[in-house]
Amino acid sequence: MTLALDLTPRVAAAIRDIPDFPKPGILFKDITPVLLDAALFRDTTDAIAAPFARDQITHVVAIESRGFILGAPVAQTLGAAFVPFRKPGKLPHIVERVEYALEYGIDALECHRDALHRGHRVVVVDDVLATGGTAAAACALVESLGATVQGCSFLVELAFLRGREKLSGRRLERIVAY
């Protein structure tokens, strides 16, 4: 995709590394500078949406919380509904839930039970693909409600963590890979 290829160096230059955040030994990829540049932010969300422009996407699922920042404008660009996937206990209506394993424990994602149905065509959006557990859980939750995952799109892929393997067989798009 030409836009993403042209955009990649701009986004990569804007993302800053924060060492030892949120804990020692972690090198955090801070996307805030991308968000602070209005033109770059717009170009980035347009590029995240572009590969799916002809796929008749009906819903964009975004994962709490930085995924919301990207997912909402992507949904608007695609003319699709926006579906927030949240951590447990944050949604006020009847929810569906999926639990998934973390390195040291279990986490979960929830969405409103009436948010997705058979026939809905979904793209899953998040800021970073790391180990892939959260994205894989999001895809499983989408499919448990009868909708179809058309693909997943990320601003950043931390390729060395091999998260792509947990999404094996799924269409995966990203702007920057480390």
Backbone torsions as a table, in degrees:
resi	resn	phi	psi	omega
1	MET	NA	121.6	-173.2
2	THR	-62.1	-46.2	-178.4
3	LEU	-57.2	-47.8	-178.9
4	ALA	-64.6	-39.7	179.8
5	LEU	-63.5	-42.4	177.4
6	ASP	-68.6	-30.4	-175.8
7	LEU	-81.1	-29.0	-173.7
8	THR	-51.2	-50.0	-179.3
9	PRO	-64.1	-33.8	178.5
10	ARG	-66.1	-44.9	-179.9
11	VAL	-67.0	-45.5	-179.1
12	ALA	-59.5	-39.0	179.6
13	ALA	-68.6	-29.0	-177.3
14	ALA	-82.1	-31.9	-178.6
15	ILE	-68.3	131.1	-179.7
16	ARG	-111.2	148.7	177.8
17	ASP	-90.3	131.4	175.6
18	ILE	-117.7	105.0	-178.8
19	PRO	-71.2	147.8	174.6
20	ASP	60.3	35.6	175.6
21	PHE	-128.8	132.8	2.4
22	PRO	-83.0	-1.7	177.0
23	LYS	-148.7	162.6	-178.2
24	PRO	-54.7	137.3	178.1
25	GLY	93.7	-10.4	178.8
26	ILE	-96.3	134.1	172.6
27	LEU	-106.3	101.5	-175.1
28	PHE	-79.4	132.7	175.7
29	LYS	-93.8	104.4	-176.3
30	ASP	-87.8	115.1	-179.2
31	ILE	-89.5	-0.7	-176.9
32	THR	-53.6	-41.5	178.8
33	PRO	-60.8	-29.8	175.5
34	VAL	-64.7	-41.6	-178.1
35	LEU	-70.4	-29.1	-177.7
36	LEU	-77.5	-13.1	177.5
37	ASP	-103.3	102.7	-171.9
38	ALA	-55.8	-44.5	-179.0
39	ALA	-66.7	-41.9	179.8
40	LEU	-66.8	-40.6	177.4
41	PHE	-60.3	-47.7	179.1
42	ARG	-61.9	-46.4	179.3
43	ASP	-61.7	-37.4	-179.7
44	THR	-66.0	-48.5	-179.4
45	THR	-68.1	-34.4	174.1
46	ASP	-61.5	-41.3	-179.6
47	ALA	-69.7	-33.8	176.4
48	ILE	-66.4	-36.3	-179.5
49	ALA	-78.1	-34.3	-169.3
50	ALA	-52.4	-43.4	-178.4
51	PRO	-63.5	-16.2	-176.2
52	PHE	-107.9	8.1	-173.9
53	ALA	-60.8	-30.2	-177.5
54	ARG	-103.4	10.0	-174.3
55	ASP	-96.3	9.4	179.0
56	GLN	51.5	48.0	178.9
57	ILE	-66.8	130.4	178.4
58	THR	-102.2	-24.6	-175.8
59	HIS	-144.1	138.1	170.8
60	VAL	-108.7	120.8	174.9
61	VAL	-95.6	130.1	176.1
62	ALA	-125.1	143.7	-173.5
63	ILE	-98.3	132.6	179.8
64	GLU	-53.7	140.7	-9.8
65	SER	-110.7	-32.4	-179.1
66	ARG	-66.7	-25.4	175.9
67	GLY	-60.5	-30.4	178.3
68	PHE	-61.7	-38.8	-177.1
69	ILE	-60.1	-38.9	-179.0
70	LEU	-88.2	-39.4	-173.2
71	GLY	-65.8	-38.2	-178.1
72	ALA	-62.9	-49.9	177.4
73	PRO	-67.2	-30.4	175.8
74	VAL	-63.4	-43.3	177.6
75	ALA	-59.5	-44.4	178.8
76	GLN	-62.2	-42.9	179.5
77	THR	-61.0	-39.2	-178.2
78	LEU	-85.0	-5.0	-176.7
79	GLY	66.5	34.8	-174.8
80	ALA	-114.7	162.7	173.5
81	ALA	-73.4	155.4	178.7
82	PHE	-110.1	128.8	-179.0
83	VAL	-122.4	111.8	177.0
84	PRO	-80.3	129.8	170.7
85	PHE	-101.9	120.8	-170.0
86	ARG	-118.4	164.7	171.7
87	LYS	-70.4	158.6	-175.1
88	PRO	-56.3	142.3	173.7
89	GLY	83.5	8.4	-176.6
90	LYS	-101.7	-13.8	-176.9
91	LEU	-104.4	139.4	-171.0
92	PRO	-85.6	-13.6	-173.8
93	HIS	-107.1	-174.8	178.6
94	ILE	-63.9	130.6	-173.9
95	VAL	-119.3	157.9	164.9
96	GLU	-107.6	150.9	-172.1
97	ARG	-138.1	145.6	170.7
98	VAL	-131.8	133.9	175.9
99	GLU	-101.5	150.1	179.2
100	TYR	-147.4	155.6	-175.7
101	ALA	-83.5	137.4	169.1
102	LEU	-105.0	174.5	179.2
103	GLU	-57.1	-38.5	-178.3
104	TYR	-130.5	62.2	176.6
105	GLY	138.0	-161.5	-176.6
106	ILE	-125.6	142.9	172.7
107	ASP	-130.0	177.9	-178.8
108	ALA	-150.8	155.5	171.5
109	LEU	-122.9	147.3	176.6
110	GLU	-132.7	154.0	170.1
111	CYS	-146.0	161.4	176.4
112	HIS	-63.8	135.1	-176.9
113	ARG	-58.2	-32.2	-176.6
114	ASP	-91.5	10.3	-176.1
115	ALA	-78.0	-32.0	-175.5
116	LEU	-135.2	145.6	-179.3
117	HIS	-145.9	171.7	174.8
118	ARG	-54.3	138.2	-179.4
119	GLY	95.5	-17.1	176.8
120	HIS	-76.2	138.2	-179.6
121	ARG	-111.8	117.3	-165.9
122	VAL	-117.1	140.3	164.0
123	VAL	-114.7	133.6	178.7
124	VAL	-96.1	127.5	-176.8
125	VAL	-121.6	135.8	172.1
126	ASP	-149.8	166.8	-178.2
127	ASP	-75.0	-43.9	-173.9
128	VAL	-133.6	133.4	167.2
129	LEU	-98.0	113.6	179.4
130	ALA	-108.8	-100.8	-178.4
131	THR	-80.7	-13.6	175.5
132	GLY	90.5	-7.3	-176.5
133	GLY	-63.6	-43.8	-178.8
134	THR	-68.0	-44.2	179.8
135	ALA	-64.1	-41.9	178.0
136	ALA	-63.1	-39.7	177.5
137	ALA	-64.3	-40.9	178.4
138	ALA	-61.1	-43.4	178.0
139	CYS	-62.2	-42.0	178.8
140	ALA	-62.5	-39.4	179.0
141	LEU	-67.1	-42.9	176.1
142	VAL	-55.3	-49.3	-175.5
143	GLU	-71.2	-28.6	177.7
144	SER	-65.9	-22.8	178.3
145	LEU	-91.9	0.5	175.6
146	GLY	96.2	-5.9	179.6
147	ALA	-81.1	168.6	-178.0
148	THR	-114.3	129.3	175.4
149	VAL	-83.2	116.0	177.7
150	GLN	-83.8	-22.7	178.2
151	GLY	168.1	176.3	178.2
152	CYS	-126.5	142.3	-178.2
153	SER	-135.2	133.2	-175.5
154	PHE	-130.2	151.5	171.8
155	LEU	-72.3	-46.1	-175.1
156	VAL	-128.9	137.1	169.6
157	GLU	-115.6	124.3	172.8
158	LEU	-90.6	82.7	-169.6
159	ALA	-59.0	-31.9	-178.4
160	PHE	-65.5	-16.6	177.5
161	LEU	-89.8	-7.3	171.5
162	ARG	61.6	32.1	178.3
163	GLY	-62.8	-26.8	178.4
164	ARG	-55.6	-32.3	-178.4
165	GLU	-64.3	-34.0	178.5
166	LYS	-73.0	-15.3	178.5
167	LEU	-106.8	20.8	-176.5
168	SER	-49.3	132.8	179.6
169	GLY	86.8	-7.2	179.3
170	ARG	-99.2	148.3	174.2
171	ARG	-69.3	131.2	-176.8
172	LEU	-133.4	127.4	177.2
173	GLU	-121.3	148.6	175.1
174	ARG	-155.7	157.9	179.6
175	ILE	-89.3	-48.7	-175.0
176	VAL	-127.0	139.8	173.5
177	ALA	-123.5	139.5	174.2
178	TYR	-118.3	NA	NA
